[in-house]
Amino acid sequence: MHDSTASVIEKSAPSELFDHNLVPHEVVQGVLFERRPATTLDGKQAEGLYNVWITLDNPTQYNSYTTAMVKGVILAFRAASNSRDVNAVVFTGSGDKSFCTGGNTKEYAEYYAGNPQEYRQYMRLFNDMVSTILGCDKPVVCRVNGMRVGGGQEIGMACDFSVAQDLANFGQAGPKHGSAAIGGSTDFLPVMIGCERAMVSGTLCEPFSAHKAYRLGICHEVVPALKVDGEFVANPLVVTDRMLDEYGRIVHGEFKTGEERAAGKELLLRGTLDLSLLDEKVEELCAKLLATFPECMTKSLEELRKPKLDAWNRNKENSRAWLALNMMNEARTGFRAFNEGNREVGREIDFVALRQALARGTPWTPELIDSLMPK
């Protein structure tokens, strides 16, 4: 900025600015709030301008969000949205294993299970978190540093852009763990990837790769994160060439099988993870966003978010009510199974036994739920 321009700006600025936050922003445990200097495309710092990084910081539980963390995310996005010197918001998770796996299943199983009136209030907070992301006055970039599944997929799709490291997996968990993906995915997925592919993701709950997320259109950029012998290589567990199989189906982004998968696992074990390319892409995107008129950017965001917002606002309240009541039976069972299970016995119930019991007219009782737990 030229000295003369800076002088004019300083003279015309009001001596005191109003604070439009509802409450002073305080950092909540489990949610990091960092103001990083904004840079231009040539790498120069834009003095007095920042990108805010909001980080879910619960890596030992794959950055799942507790009730307190949901409050922290809401406050963080409000503060970033209201900050006059903020260019963009980067939403990410700690570490390299997970962006977010959704709600904290330990908290769900031990506090909310069987307490629909409490879960209903929790879901008010969750709805407000999604709405706060969708209503942010700044562009929101989801930095996908690892798994983005379940509720993590939902808050990730509420963002405007996604940039992912290519070892990350995406997907839903709902019907496998006692819920339905009605915290945003059933609203966003049909809009973003089409009805049938949304149906596959929301019902079968099969994870898919970052490369497939890019192909489907819910990821803006994908970069490698695996380094082998000092060089970056693409995810060795995924078909990264743009090719068709013998039936003419696209296999780009699909997981490898058989011997190819085994070889990929060996290569994965030889390598180390490095997220520097991910950070470079995120910074590059933020720099591109910086080179725009800010009010025109905000209006563009508002208009382009409307398809997601329209679906979300139509459904979020009745979804909240259903999710609360579901805590009396299937969610109560599924979250307990996930919380009490482990890698050896699994984290899912005996689905066949449940369906057989319900076919006989067996009521939902504590005894039924206990009988379905992983053993």
VEXROPA-779378 format. One record per residue (C-alpha): residue in three letters; x, y, z. Coordinates in steps of 0.2 Angstrom, whole numbers, plus 5000, padded with zeros to 4 digits. Layout:
BEGIN
ALAXYZ...
//
This chain:
BEGIN
MET500050005000HIS500750174995ASP501050295010SER499850425003THR498450295002ALA498850235020SER498750415026VAL497050445018ILE496350285026GLU496950325043LYS496250505043SER494550445037ALA494350295049PRO493250325064SER494150345080GLU493150215089LEU492350055081PHE490849965088ASP491049785094HIS489649675085ASN490049515095LEU488649455107VAL489949415120PRO491849435120HIS492649285111GLU493549165123VAL494549015117VAL493648855123GLN494648695127GLY494748585112VAL494548725099LEU496048835094PHE495849005087GLU497349075078ARG497549235067ARG498849205054PRO499549345043ALA498749345026THR499849335011THR499749384993LEU500049264979ASP501849314978GLY502149274996LYS502149445004GLN501249485020ALA499749595018GLU500049705033GLY498649715046LEU497649575037TYR497349395043ASN496649225040VAL495849145055TRP496248965058ILE494948875068THR495648705074LEU494648555082ASP495948505095ASN495448335101PRO496648215092THR496548075104GLN494748055100TYR494948095081ASN494448275084SER492648225088TYR491748375095THR491148385113THR489648495118ALA490948625125MET491848615108VAL490248645098LYS490048805108GLY491848855105VAL491648835086ILE490048945086LEU491049075096ALA492549065085PHE491649085068ARG490649225075ALA492249315080ALA493049285063SER491549335054ASN491449505063SER493249545062ARG493549685050ASP495349625046VAL495049445042ASN495149385024ALA494649205026VAL494349065039VAL495248895038PHE494348765047THR495348605051GLY495848475064SER497448435074GLY498648315068ASP498648215052LYS497448075056SER495748165056PHE494848325052CYS493348275062THR492348105065GLY490848195071GLY490048205088ASN491048135103THR490347955105LYS490947935123GLU489948085128TYR488448025117ALA488447855125GLU488747905143TYR487748065144TYR486448085130ALA485947905127GLY484247885134ASN484048075138PRO483148145122GLN482748305131GLU484548335134TYR485048285116ARG483748395109GLN484648545117TYR486348485111MET485648475094ARG485148655095LEU486948695098PHE487448575083ASN486148665072ASP486848835077MET488648775073VAL488148725055SER487148885053THR488648985059ILE489748915046LEU488448935032GLY488249115038CYS490049165040ASP490349335031LYS492049265026PRO492449125014VAL492748965024VAL494048835018CYS493948665025ARG495748605027VAL495548415027ASN497048355036GLY496348175039MET494648075040ARG493148185037VAL491648065042GLY489948075050GLY489648245058GLY491348295052GLN490848265034GLU489248375038ILE490248525045GLY491548505031MET490248515018ALA489448675026CYS491148755021ASP491348845005PHE492948754999SER493848595004VAL495648565001ALA496248385006GLN497748285009ASP497448124998LEU497647995012ALA496048065020ASN494447965019PHE492648045017GLY490947965022GLN489447945033ALA489147835048GLY487347855052PRO486347695050LYS487847595055HIS487947675072GLY486147715076SER485847875068ALA485447965051ALA486448085042ILE485248225045GLY486448355053GLY486748415035SER487248275024THR485548225018ASP485348415014PHE487048445006LEU487448284997PRO485948284985VAL486348464980MET488248434979ILE488448254971GLY486648204965CYS485248104973GLU485847924969ARG487647954974ALA486948044990MET485947884993VAL487447774992SER488447875004GLY487047915017THR486347735018LEU487847615015CYS489047715024GLU490547655014PRO492047775015PHE492747845000SER494447924995ALA494948104994HIS495248074975LYS493448014973ALA492848164984TYR493648274971ARG492848174956LEU491148184964GLY491348374967ILE491448394986CYS493348434986HIS494148584977GLU495948524978VAL496848364983VAL498748354986PRO499848204991ALA500448195009LEU501448035009LYS503348045007VAL504347895002ASP506247915000GLY506048105001GLU504848114987PHE502948144988VAL501848004981ALA500047984978ASN498947874990PRO499547704986LEU497947624992VAL496947714978VAL496847714959THR497447884955ASP497547864936ARG496047924926MET495447764919LEU493947654916ASP493747464920GLU493147334908TYR491347384910GLY491747564906ARG491547624924ILE492647764931VAL493847684943HIS494847844947GLY494747874966GLU494147694970PHE495147594983LYS496347454976THR496047274980GLY496947114981GLU498847114978GLU498847294972ARG498147344989ALA499447234999ALA500847324989GLY500047494993LYS500047455012GLU501847405011LEU502347575003LEU501247665015LEU502247585030ARG503847645022GLY503347825020THR503147975032LEU501648095032ASP502048275027LEU500648405026SER501648545019LEU500848535002LEU499148545010ASP499648705019GLU500348775003LYS498748744994VAL497648815008GLU498748975008GLU498648994990LEU496748984990CYS496749115004ALA497849224994LYS496749214979LEU495249254990LEU496149404996ALA496349484979THR494449524978PHE493249654983PRO492649605001GLU490849655000CYS490649574983MET491449414990THR490249415004LYS488749434992SER489349304981LEU489549184996GLU487749215001GLU487049184984LEU488049024980ARG487648954997LYS485848964994PRO485548784988LYS486348715004LEU485548845015ASP483748815008ALA483848625011TRP484648645028ASN483348775034ARG481948675028ASN482448515038LYS483548565053GLU482148585066ASN481148425062SER482848335060ARG483248395078ALA481648325085TRP481948155077LEU483748145083ALA483248175100LEU481848045101ASN483047915092MET484147925108MET482847815116ASN483247665105GLU484347645090ALA485547785094ARG485647735112THR486147565106GLY487247615092PHE488247745102ARG488447625117ALA489147485105PHE490347605097ASN490947665114GLU491047495123GLY491747395108ASN493547385102ARG494547335087GLU494447145092VAL492547135094GLY492047275083ARG491047425086GLU489347375078ILE487847285085ASP487147125079PHE486047195066VAL485247025061ALA484846995079LEU484047165081ARG482947145065GLN482446965071ALA481947035088LEU480947175080ALA480047055068ARG479446955083GLY478747115091THR480047125105PRO479947295113TRP481447405116THR482147365133PRO483747375142GLU483947195141LEU483747195122ILE485047335120ASP486247235131SER486047075121LEU486547175105MET488247245111PRO489847185103LYS490547025112
//
